[in-house]
């Protein structure tokens, strides 16, 4: 499945590979009521991945 633009921007932010224009886009997206849920979903995917990785390391 292709990541959404919100997921792409969140992943770039986490990897410290976000351009200035992309940062502006991300900030606009999280401030926009119509887009906010997409960014929330993208962050939830990332945090769930971290939880799975942490759980797998401790099993």
N, C-alpha and C positions, 0 to 999 in steps of 0.2 A: 504494500500500500504506500502510495506517495504521501510524504508528510505535508501537512497544511503549511501555508505561509507562516502562520503563528508558530508552529512547531519548528520550522526552519529557522526563524528568527531567535527563538528561545535556545535552540541548540547552538547557534552561532554565538549567542551571548554567553552561554556556559563555557564554550570553547575559547572565549575571548577573541573571536574572529568577526565581530560585528563592525561594519563600517559606520561612519557617522550618519549616513543617510538611512541605513537600516536601523540604527538606534532611534532616530527620529520616527521612523515608521512603527517600531515596536512601542514607543511611548505613546504615539497617537492611537495605536490599537488598544492598548490597555486603558486608555482614557475614554474610548468610544464605547458607549453602552451596547451597541450592536455587535461589536467585535470582542468585548471583554470576555465572554464565555469561551471563545476560541483560545485565548491566551491562558485562561484558567485551565482548560482541558489539556493544553500542551504542557503546562507546569505539572499537572497531576500525572500525566504520562511519565514525565521525567522523574518525579519523586517516587512513583510506584516502581520504576526501574531501579532506582537506588535502593529501595527497600528490599526488592527481590535479590539484588546482588549482595546486599548485606546479609540477608537471611541465608543465601546459598553459601556464603563464606563461613558461616557459623554452624553449618550442619555437618 
